[in-house]
């Protein structure tokens, strides 16, 4: 597609429920990133996918968080048993291959999650 | 881990005046540095990057940044601010994950407010 698409744009859920956030990257981009943006906290790295390699999950804050990327394209971030501190904007980005970190990321508009 | 610091949460400037948004970095080795901008309810957009070469880097929308190795800084500048420049600005640095991948690590962001 023309840009990175994320859905839903807004999600309100009750504490303890599971949520799934979807990211559709730019076609042909092999690298995909998930970040979390909390008020006053900047962007927190969550997980990174590169091609068919195993993802780097070192940023996931707890085992309630998981992500997958099917067919090297669409990615889903799943948060199980949501807590109020999970409330944030979840940003997805994609880029062409890593290029040793010199590549520019294209971000989606984000999914705003509110846990009541 | 590599990091960047944005010492100002908010910068206020009058339209037509020059603006500076500050960023300092802490890295081992040569830094790869980036600036992104986030307009309200939008994802981050790339402005410019420094990898190597000239210390003065020119980017989108009339912005530029100067890489200063002795001061470990990469401040974002624009000669004449516009009201439409009002947004959240993020500095980022290439970081190495424990799994051997490179990703950008972001600062906390600086809110730029340009007054008419």
Interface residues (C-beta under 8 A of the other chain):
Chain A: X4 X33 X35 X40 X41 X42 X43 X45 X48 X50 X56 X58 X91 X93 X98 X100 X101 X102 X104 X105 X106 X107 X108 X109 X110
Chain B: X9 X32 X34 X36 X41 X42 X43 X44 X45 X46 X49 X51 X90 X94 X95 X96 X97 X98 X99 X101 X102 X103 X104 X105 X106 X107 X108 X109
